[in-house]
Amino acid sequence: MMNQEPLISVVVPIYNVEKYLKKCLDSIIGQTYRNLEIILVNDGSTDESGAICDDYREKDPRVRVVHQKNQGLSGARNTGINIANGELLGFVDSDDYIVENMYERLLDVLLKNDAQISICDCECIMEAGEEISHQEYPKLETEVLNTEQALQRLDGFSYPYWKYVTAWNKLYRKHLFDEILYPVGKKNEDEFIAHILLAKAECVTVISEPLYKYVQRADSIMGGSKKKKHMDAVYALKERCDFFLERGNKQLYKATLRMAYLIFKEILCEQKNKGEDEFKEIYTWLFRSLLRTFDLRSIKLWIVFH
């Protein structure tokens, strides 16, 4: 049974974001929900980010700072998870910011419904400040999903996929991360564990308010190497296909396989040498899986690859 005001540990992975960091930290410190533990993981920054972290630790006793050698986003998140004292866990990327009542709203719907994960919407904002438009989906009042309904939202062709995969627009019961860590060295790290976390949650709440502000910048991880990012996504989706096969969920297996194919096809279309050894393992898996699953006699993937 949780206390009336449970402690929320907010993990902020930080690497060379001095331009954005103060706005991010101010938005967390200014939250209307006050019982926060704010864990700043300075992941080997070479700019003034580390010094900014130390300044905020002096200003607010809720702030904890860890300085470590660079391990990447996954490594920084894992450090925060491992030292978090809260019963609840949230993540904020250090170039983004949040609405002042985000954690109050997420906690409120989580506790009222005895949920394990609470999710909100986000607004995607270009660095200059303008909002990026996204495909519109019906906006509902608070939704309460069971495990299978939550997993169904990973069908990226029917739902706003990012909303159920990303780490940062959510509040988690910390015990969900028992024996689960982000894969170090991978991009699209959220893809590797999103389905596992949703499967462990008996109840997931979803609110349509855009309480998280995602800042798209040209030099961010998502703006970096498309090939590396997309290949990691394909490997993550391969693992998710195995996961859904084991659960006997053929519909989500097919949807996940289709997503993996579309991403891999995009990678191949960008390559000059489509016969690279690094593609052969995943190509073979995709070709055989698609042929077996959809009973295709010929397949466009083969044409694209060759």
Stockholm file with secondary structure:
# STOCKHOLM 1.0

chainA/1-306         MMNQEPLISVVVPIYNVEKYLKKCLDSIIGQTYRNLEIILVNDGSTDESGAICDDYREKDPRVRVVHQKNQGLSGARNTGINIANGELLGFVDSDDYIVENMYERLLDVLLKNDAQISICDCECIMEAGEEISHQEYPKLETEVLNTEQALQRLDGFSYPYWKYVTAWNKLYRKHLFDEILYPVGKKNEDEFIAHILLAKAECVTVISEPLYKYVQRADSIMGGSKKKKHMDAVYALKERCDFFLERGNKQLYKATLRMAYLIFKEILCEQKNKGEDEFKEIYTWLFRSLLRTFDLRSIKLWIVFH
#=GR chainA/1-306 SS CCCSSCCEEEEEEESSCTTTHHHHHHHHHTCSCCCEEEEEEEESCSSSHHHHHHHHHHHCTTEEEEEECCCHHHHHHHHHHHHCCCSEEEECCTTCEECTTHHHHHHHHHHHTTCSEEEEEEEEEETTSCBCCCCCCCCCSCEEEEHHHHHHTTCTTTSCTHHHHCSTTEEEEGGGGTTCCCCTTCSSHHHHHHHHHHHHCSEEEEEEEEEEEEEECTTSSTTSCHHHHHHHHHHHHHHHHHHHHHHTCHHHHHHHHHHHHHHHHHHHHHCSCTTCHHHHHHHHHHHHHHHHHHCCSSCHHHHHHC
#=GC SS_cons         CCCSSCCEEEEEEESSCTTTHHHHHHHHHTCSCCCEEEEEEEESCSSSHHHHHHHHHHHCTTEEEEEECCCHHHHHHHHHHHHCCCSEEEECCTTCEECTTHHHHHHHHHHHTTCSEEEEEEEEEETTSCBCCCCCCCCCSCEEEEHHHHHHTTCTTTSCTHHHHCSTTEEEEGGGGTTCCCCTTCSSHHHHHHHHHHHHCSEEEEEEEEEEEEEECTTSSTTSCHHHHHHHHHHHHHHHHHHHHHHTCHHHHHHHHHHHHHHHHHHHHHCSCTTCHHHHHHHHHHHHHHHHHHCCSSCHHHHHHC
//
